[in-house]
Amino acid sequence: MSLNNVSGTPDFSTTRRSNGALEMFKSRWRENIIYIALIAVFVIFAVALGDKGFLGTNNLLNIVRQSAIIAIVATAMVFVLAAGEIDLSVGAVAGLVSVVTAMIMATHGPLVGVCAGIATGLIVGVVNGLVTTRIGVPSFLTTLAMMGIAKGVSMWISNTAAVPILEDGFNFWFGGGDMGPVPVLLVWMLAATVIGHVLLRKTGFGRRVLATGGNPVAARYTGVNTASIKFKVLMMTAVAASVAGLLYAGRLESGRYQLGEGDELSVIAAAVLGGNSLFGGKGAVLGAVCGALLIGIINNGLLLMGLDYSQQLIVRGIIIVLAVALSQVKKTA
């Protein structure tokens, strides 16, 4: 606050401008923190693990491969969270789709196998959507139950054994191939990112999703069918999980019920770290993809440090707690 040179009275306009600039700085900082964190963590690991091959081309491409599938599902999870819902079944659905695809492909070829895998995801999405929007069971409980059902079915039909996939074309295009130095998985990730970003930011559907999660009552008064929106976003995550299952199957050349196990934690963590609120009304596809890359870099760095899988799980859990705390701060700000 400054004094006016003529009257000697306080200049409150200067104070308001200062406060406004401070609030704008805080808002920009919160919005961009995922990008800052991504760069900072990358630099730290590059310095600490440079002699262990962290910056090697093969290692960096491995980080992309490890992060791509999480990023694809996180892109769809953005819509679910923005609508005020959640989907815990994505990891188990990916495993189920990989098994169904491998089994059908063995007898009917790759085209029918891919269609069967996508159809499996669609059925799961329809069930999740109907139980949540028509019966009124919270999506947390609906998808938690579906997680157990999907895993149980995949274990049952495969007898807990891996189902090999011998179709080279499928394995190449669905996760296992490289187009020169570029992994096919990177192409899938970029395509999902562009589609998700445009759909959320440039279409009426995206605006209705954000309105549904931000204030469902107001959205209904303005003519938004919130039940339909929630049904559609749950369908989106089921389809994304189906694509993840196909990519897992192609990359590992087999269908296994374990594929995708625990991915729901990484996907939600990536989405929330990327600036998406668990309470709905806010969505950032690019942030979610960066969140997936951040988790991939952390997992890769911890592995190069010699930490085992159990220790990586501990760090992943800590990330989720921090993500939830950050989401709460943003909601109450």
N, C-alpha and C positions, 0 to 999 in steps of 0.2 A: 504493500500500500504506500503511495507517495502523496506529498502535499502539493496542492495547487499553488503555483507561485504568486497568483494574484490575490486570491481570497484566503489562502491558508487552510482551506477545507480539505479533508481526505479525498483522494481520487479513487473511488470504489471501482470505477471501470477498469483501472489497471489491475486491481486485485482479481476482478472477475475474469479478465483475460488470462492472468497467470494461472488461476485455478482451472480454467478451461484448457489451457495448454498442458497442464499437469495431467488432467484426466485423459486428454487425448493421447499423451505419451504412454500412460498406463494401459490404455485400451490397445494401442498399437503393440506394446510390449507383449501383452497377453495373447494377442492374435498371432504374433510372429514367433512366439517362444519355441514352438516345435521346430521351426527352421533353424533358429539359433542353437537349440539343443542338438539337432542333427549334425550341424557343422562342428560344434564344440566336441561332441563325442567322437566324431570321425577324426578330428585333429589329434585328440588325446590318444586314441588307439594307434594312429599313424606314427606318432612320436614314440609311444611306449613299445609298439610291436613291429616297428619297421624292420628290425633284424630278423623277425620271424615270418616275414612274407605277407604281412597284412596288406601292403600296397601292391602286391603282385597282381597282374591281370587276372590270373586264374582265381585268386582269392576274391577279388572284387566281383567277378562274374558269379562266383558261388554265392556271395551275399545277395546278389540280385535274384538268383534262382531260389534261394531259401526264403526270400521276402516276397516274391511275386505272388504266390498263391494266397498268402495272408493279405496282401494288399488288395487283391481282387475281391475277396470276401468282405474285407473292411469297407470297400467302396459301397457295397450293398448294405452293410451294417449301418453306414451313415444315415441312410433313409429310414431304417427302423428306429434308430435312436432319435432322429429328428422328429419322428412321428410320436415319440413318447413311449415306444415299446422296446423290447429286447428279444434276441433270438439266441438261445443257448444250444441249439441242436446242430449248428452248422458243421462242427467237426465230425460228429457221428454220421451225419448225412453224407459228408464227403466220403467216408469209409464205406458206407452202404452202396453209394453210387459206383465206387471203384469195383466192388465185388460184383454187383449186378452187371456192369458193363463188361467185365472180364468173362463172366459166365455166358452171357448172351453172345458175345463176340466169338467165343470158341465154337459155337454151333451155327450162328447166323451171319457172321461177318461183321466188319467194323461199323458200317452205317447203321445197321439195326442195333448193334451194341451201344453206340452213342445215343441213339434215339431212346433206347430203353433206360439208359442212365439219366438223361434229362427228364424223361417221364417219371422216373422214381422221385426225383427232386420236386417235380410239379405236384405229385400226389402229396408229398410231405408238406409242401407249402399250402395246398388247399386245406389239409387237415388242420395245420397250425392256424391258418387264417380263420376258418370257420369256428373252431373251438374258442378262439380269442374274441372274435367279433360277434358271433351269433349266440354262443352259450354264455360268454362273459367271463371265462376263466382268464386270469391275468396271463399275459404272454410269457412272463417269467416261469410260471408253473407249467403252462402248455408245452413250451419248448424244452423245459427240463425233463418232462415226461417223454417227449419225443426223442430226446437224446438217448435215453435208456432203451426205448423201443427200437430205434434205428440201429444202435449197436448190437442189441440182442438178435435182431433179424439178420444182420450181416454175419454174425458169428454162427448162427443156426444154418443158413443156406450154404456157407462155405466150410462148415465143420472146423472153423477156426484155422483153416489152412490157406496159404496164399494161392491165388488162381493166376497162373502165368498168362501173359499176353504176348503172342508171337507175331502180331501184325506190325511190321516195321514202319509202314506209313502212319499208322495211328500213333505209335510211340514217338515218331519224329515230330508230328504236328501238335501233339498234346503233351508237350513238356520236355521231351527227351532230346530234341534236335537243336542245332545251331545253324543259323543262316550267316555263314562266314564267322565273324567274331561275336555276332549278336545272338544270344539265346532266344529261342522261340518264346520262352516264358516272359521275357521282357516285352515282346510284342503284345502278348496277351495282357500284361499289366498296363501297358500304355493305352491299349484300346479300352480297357475297363475304366481307366482313369478319365479319359476324354469323354466317354459316354456318360459316366456318372456325373462329372462336373457340369456338362452341358444340360443334362436332365434336371439337376438340382437347381442350377442358377439361371437357366435360360428358358425354362418351360413353365407352363401353368401348373403342371403336375408337381414340380418341385416346390412352387410357392404354396400349393395346397398341403403338401407334406409338412412344411415348416409351420404353416398356420395350425395344422392339426396338433402338432406337438407343443406349440407355443401357447395356445389358448383354445382348447377344443370347443368350449361353449360359444365363444365368439365366432369360431370357424363355422360351426353349424348354423349360427344366425346369418352368416353371409352366404349360405348355400353350399358349403363344403360337406360332402358326404364322408364324414370322418371314419365311419366303419369301413367304407370301401377303400379309403386311403390306407388304413391299417392292414386290411386284407392284402392289398397290392404290395405293400412293402415287405410283408412276411413272405409273399410269393417271390419277391426279388432275392431275398437272402437264400431261400431254398434253391433257386436256380443258380445263384452264385456258388453255393455249396456243391451243386451238381457239377458245375464247371471245374471247381477245385478237385472234386473226386476224379474227373476225367484226366486232369493234369497230373495228379498224383499217380494215377494208373499208368499214364504214358511215360512219365519220367522214370518210374521204378519198374516198368514193364510187368506189372502184376496188379491184381486187385486184392486188397487186404483190409480186414476190418479195423486194424490199428491205424490205418492212414487217416490223418486229420484229428487224431486223438489229442485233446488239449488245445486245438486250434481256436476254440471259442474264446479262451482267455486271451490269446495273442490278438485275435481280431478285435475284441472289445477294447483291449488296452490300446491298440493302434488307433482305433477310431477316437477314443476319448483323449488320448495324448495329442491327437491332431486337431483338437479344439471343438469336438462334438460333445454336447452336454448329455448326460444320462437322464436329464429331466425333460428333454425334448425342446423343439423350437429353434435349434441351432444345428447347422450342418456344414462341414467343410471336407470335400472329397480329397482335395490336394493335401490337406493336413493329415487325413487318415493314411494316405499312401506314404507320406513322409514318416508317420508314426510306425508303419510297418517296416520301413527301411531302417529306422532307428533301432527297433527291436532286433532286426536281422544283424545289424552292425554290433549291437551289444552281445548277442548270442555268439557271433563269430569271434569277437574279441575275447570273450570269456573262454571259449574253446581253445584259442591259441595260447591263452594264459595257463592252460592245463586244468581248468575247472571241469568237473564232470557234469553229467546231465542233471543230477539232483540239485547241484548248486545253481545251475542255470534256472531251474524251476523256482528256486527261492528268489532270485533276482527278478524273474518275471512277475512273481507275486507282489514284490515290493513296487514294481512299476505300476501294477493295477491299482494298488492302494494310493499311490501318489496321483494317478490319473483321476481317481474318484474325488480325492481331496481338491484337486485343481478344478474339477467340474463344479463342485459345490461352491467354491469361491467365486467362480464366474456367475453362477446362478444368483447368488445373493448380492453381487456387486451392483 
